[in-house]
Amino acid sequence: MNATTTKAGFENARSEHERSEHAAAGLPHSIPEYLERLRAALAGADPALVQDALYDAEEYLRSEMAENPGRSEAEVIASVAGSYGAPDEVAEIYRDTEVKVQTALRPPAPRPRKSLLGRFFGVAAEPRTYAALFYMLLSLATGVFYFTWVTTGLSVSMGLMILIVGLPLLILFVGSVRVLALVEGRLVEAMLGERMPRRPLYSQRGRPLLERIKDMFTDPRTWGTLLYMLLMLPLGTVYFTVAMTGLSISLSLIFFPLLRLMGIGTIQVHGYDVFAAWEPWSWPATVLAGVVALFLTMHIARLVGHLHGQLAKHLLVRSAQYG
């Protein structure tokens, strides 16, 4: 090896070392700083995506710290920058992945219909219609459970605040509410199609326990979740009533001729059949009215699904203005 080759090798090694140092200098020096830069890089993205990205990044960095106890946070971040990525790179990856996942999970869109009748009856070809209708029927049960859980948890924990056990119960109750918010978010995303968090709420684990507890009580999402769960009882009652009324009326009209032929569709009032004047020639109009009522119920379900998805997104995710 001649002197020229050796000198070129040293220069290449030095330039590579300088580039590495320059790249490391541009990286965050602590996990909280990394997460804040990741949050800033995801500005404008879906808040549910931001929550998932922050949780995943902290999980990965904390696990790397646990595997390298003798190294500082800056050293660990610099070492994983090549495999996990800098905050800007991670943000770009999450944005691209989100687009691909949403495209893959989105049900096939029906062909656009230009006519008014096509748009009216085309709601039956949308899978979200039946999911939203099922959510309306399920919402009464979930609303009763959420309302009972919140009122019981608050009354018991606040009633025991005079004792030393009251505060731990209140902390556990608030923690359980956050878990239920994640479960409800999965229901909303699966049935109503609104993107919701798939990871727990991000919190800086390196902070003292008392500060993290304080943050939990001062976080607007905590109170937004409590309000959402209290609202679910009246909303669930309305949703269930509208869905059951629409389905029962429409299906009764559709199958009325068949029931009359079977001798079932009769209502006796003082010995008089109230449907006696319902002549067979009017039965096609009855069936048509039932079909129209059924499709109106489907459209109502789609509207309720969209509006409730926005409500859930606002109270369970956006209430903290992206965290």
C-alpha positions in Angstrom: 0.0 0.0 0.0 1.6 3.3 -1.1 1.4 6.6 0.8 -1.2 8.1 -1.5 -3.6 5.2 -0.9 -3.0 5.4 2.8 -3.6 9.1 2.9 -6.9 8.7 0.8 -8.1 6.1 3.2 -7.5 8.2 6.3 -9.2 11.2 4.6 -12.3 9.0 3.7 -12.4 7.6 7.3 -12.1 11.2 8.7 -14.8 12.5 6.4 -17.1 9.6 7.3 -16.5 10.2 11.0 -17.2 13.9 10.6 -20.5 13.1 8.8 -21.5 10.8 11.6 -20.7 13.5 14.2 -22.6 16.0 12.2 -25.6 13.7 12.0 -25.4 12.9 15.7 -25.2 16.6 16.5 -28.5 17.2 14.8 -30.3 14.4 16.8 -32.1 15.0 20.1 -30.1 14.4 23.2 -32.9 13.0 25.4 -36.1 10.9 24.9 -38.5 13.8 25.8 -36.7 16.0 23.3 -36.9 13.2 20.6 -40.7 12.9 21.3 -41.3 16.6 21.1 -39.4 16.8 17.8 -41.5 13.9 16.5 -44.7 15.6 17.6 -43.6 18.8 15.8 -42.7 16.8 12.7 -46.2 15.3 12.7 -48.0 18.7 13.0 -51.2 18.6 11.0 -51.5 14.8 11.0 -54.4 13.0 12.5 -54.2 13.3 16.3 -54.8 9.6 16.7 -51.8 8.9 14.5 -49.7 11.3 16.6 -50.7 9.5 19.8 -49.7 6.1 18.3 -46.4 7.4 16.9 -45.4 9.0 20.2 -46.2 5.8 22.2 -44.3 3.5 19.7 -41.3 5.8 19.7 -41.1 6.0 23.5 -41.6 2.2 23.8 -38.7 1.6 21.4 -36.3 4.1 22.9 -37.1 2.9 26.5 -36.4 -0.7 25.5 -33.1 0.3 24.0 -32.2 2.2 27.2 -33.0 -0.9 29.2 -30.7 -3.0 27.0 -27.9 -0.5 27.3 -27.9 0.6 30.9 -24.4 2.0 30.7 -25.1 4.5 28.0 -26.7 7.9 28.1 -29.9 8.8 26.3 -28.0 10.8 23.7 -25.8 7.9 22.9 -28.7 5.5 22.6 -30.6 7.8 20.3 -27.5 8.3 18.1 -27.0 4.5 17.9 -30.6 3.7 16.9 -30.9 6.6 14.5 -29.9 4.3 11.6 -32.4 1.6 12.4 -35.3 3.5 13.9 -34.7 6.9 12.3 -34.5 10.5 13.3 -37.8 12.2 14.3 -38.4 13.7 10.8 -37.8 10.3 9.1 -40.1 8.5 11.6 -42.8 11.1 11.0 -42.6 10.6 7.2 -42.7 6.8 7.6 -45.8 7.1 9.8 -47.5 9.4 7.3 -46.8 7.0 4.4 -47.8 3.9 6.3 -51.0 5.5 7.5 -52.1 6.2 3.9 -51.3 2.6 2.8 -53.1 1.1 5.8 -56.2 3.3 5.4 -56.3 2.5 1.7 -56.1 -1.3 2.5 -58.7 -1.2 5.3 -61.2 1.0 3.5 -64.1 -1.0 2.1 -64.5 -1.0 -1.6 -66.3 2.2 -2.7 -69.5 1.6 -4.7 -69.7 3.0 -8.1 -70.8 6.6 -8.0 -74.5 7.0 -8.8 -75.7 10.2 -10.5 -79.5 9.7 -10.2 -81.3 10.6 -7.0 -82.8 7.1 -6.8 -79.4 5.6 -7.3 -77.9 7.6 -4.4 -81.0 6.9 -2.2 -80.9 3.1 -2.7 -77.1 2.9 -3.1 -76.7 3.2 0.7 -77.4 -0.6 0.9 -74.2 -1.3 -1.0 -72.0 0.5 1.6 -70.7 -1.9 4.3 -70.4 1.0 6.8 -74.2 1.4 6.7 -74.7 -2.0 8.5 -71.8 -1.4 10.9 -73.2 2.0 11.9 -76.7 0.5 12.3 -75.2 -2.2 14.6 -73.4 0.4 16.6 -76.7 2.2 17.1 -78.2 -1.0 18.5 -75.1 -1.7 20.6 -74.8 1.8 22.0 -77.6 1.4 24.6 -75.7 -1.4 26.3 -72.4 0.4 26.1 -74.0 3.7 27.2 -75.5 2.0 30.3 -72.2 0.4 31.2 -70.1 3.6 30.7 -72.6 5.8 32.6 -72.8 3.3 35.5 -69.0 2.9 35.6 -68.4 6.7 35.7 -71.1 7.5 38.3 -70.2 4.6 40.5 -66.4 5.2 40.3 -66.7 8.9 41.0 -69.2 8.5 43.9 -67.2 5.7 45.6 -63.8 7.3 45.2 -64.9 10.8 46.1 -67.0 9.5 49.0 -63.9 7.8 50.4 -61.6 10.8 50.0 -61.8 11.5 53.7 -60.0 8.1 54.1 -56.5 7.3 52.9 -57.9 4.8 50.4 -59.9 7.4 48.5 -57.1 8.9 46.5 -55.7 5.6 45.3 -59.2 4.6 44.2 -59.6 7.8 42.3 -56.3 7.3 40.5 -57.2 3.8 39.6 -60.6 4.9 38.4 -59.2 7.6 36.1 -56.7 5.1 34.8 -59.5 2.6 34.0 -61.4 5.4 32.2 -58.4 5.9 29.9 -58.4 2.2 29.2 -62.1 2.2 28.4 -61.5 5.2 26.1 -59.1 3.1 24.1 -61.6 0.2 23.9 -64.4 2.6 22.7 -62.0 4.0 20.2 -61.5 0.6 18.6 -65.3 0.1 18.4 -65.7 3.5 16.8 -63.0 2.9 14.2 -64.2 -0.6 13.4 -67.9 0.3 13.0 -67.9 3.9 12.1 -64.7 4.2 10.2 -63.2 7.1 12.1 -59.5 6.8 12.8 -58.9 6.4 16.5 -55.8 5.7 18.6 -54.5 2.2 18.6 -52.0 2.8 21.4 -52.5 4.0 25.0 -52.2 7.7 25.7 -48.6 8.9 25.6 -47.0 10.2 28.8 -43.4 10.9 29.7 -42.4 8.0 31.8 -39.1 9.5 33.0 -41.0 12.1 35.0 -41.7 11.7 38.7 -44.8 9.7 39.6 -46.6 12.6 41.3 -46.1 14.8 38.2 -47.5 12.1 36.0 -50.5 11.7 38.2 -51.0 15.4 38.2 -50.8 15.4 34.4 -53.4 12.7 34.3 -55.9 14.9 36.2 -55.0 18.1 34.3 -55.2 16.5 30.9 -58.3 17.7 29.0 -58.7 14.2 27.5 -59.4 12.8 30.9 -62.4 15.1 31.4 -63.4 14.8 27.7 -63.6 11.0 28.2 -65.7 11.3 31.3 -68.1 13.7 29.5 -68.2 11.3 26.5 -69.1 8.3 28.8 -71.8 10.3 30.6 -73.3 11.4 27.2 -73.4 7.8 25.9 -76.4 7.0 28.0 -78.8 9.6 26.5 -77.2 9.2 23.1 -77.3 5.4 23.3 -80.9 5.6 24.3 -81.8 7.8 21.3 -79.7 5.7 18.9 -81.3 2.5 20.0 -84.8 3.9 19.9 -84.4 5.4 16.4 -82.8 2.2 15.0 -85.4 -0.1 16.6 -88.3 2.1 15.6 -87.1 2.4 12.0 -86.4 -1.3 11.6 -89.6 -2.5 13.3 -91.8 -0.1 11.3 -90.2 -0.8 7.9 -89.9 -4.5 8.3 -93.5 -4.7 9.6 -94.8 -2.9 6.5 -92.6 -5.0 4.1 -93.9 -8.3 5.6 -97.4 -7.1 6.3 -99.0 -8.9 3.3 -97.3 -12.1 4.3 -98.5 -11.8 7.9 -102.0 -11.0 6.7 -102.1 -14.2 4.6 -100.9 -16.2 7.6 -103.6 -14.6 9.7 -101.0 -12.9 12.0 -101.3 -9.3 11.1 -104.4 -8.5 13.0 -105.1 -6.2 15.9 -108.4 -6.5 17.7 -110.0 -3.5 19.3 -113.4 -4.3 20.9 -113.7 -7.2 18.6 -113.0 -5.2 15.5 -110.0 -5.8 13.3 -108.3 -2.4 12.8 -106.7 -3.8 9.6 -109.9 -5.1 8.1 -110.1 -2.1 5.7 -106.6 -2.8 4.5 -107.5 -4.3 1.2 -105.2 -6.6 -0.7 -104.9 -4.1 -3.6 -103.2 -1.7 -1.2 -100.6 -4.2 -0.1 -98.0 -3.3 -2.8 -98.1 0.3 -1.6 -97.6 -1.0 1.9 -94.5 -2.9 0.9 -93.2 0.1 -1.0 -93.6 2.3 2.0 -91.8 -0.3 4.1 -88.9 -0.4 1.7 -88.6 3.4 1.6 -88.7 3.5 5.5 -86.0 0.9 5.6 -83.7 2.8 3.3 -84.4 6.0 5.3 -83.3 4.2 8.4 -80.1 3.2 6.7 -79.4 6.8 5.7 -80.1 7.9 9.3 -77.6 5.3 10.5 -74.9 6.6 8.1 -75.5 10.1 9.3 -75.5 9.1 13.0 -72.3 7.1 12.4 -70.5 10.1 10.8 -71.6 12.6 13.5 -70.9 10.2 16.4 -67.4 9.5 15.0 -66.7 13.2 15.0 -67.9 13.5 18.6 -65.7 10.6 19.7 -62.7 12.0 17.9 -63.2 15.4 19.5 -63.8 14.3 23.1 -61.5 11.2 23.2 -58.6 12.5 21.1 -58.7 16.1 20.1 -59.7 17.6 23.5 -56.0 18.0 24.3 -55.2 19.7 21.0 -52.9 16.9 19.8 -51.5 16.2 23.3 
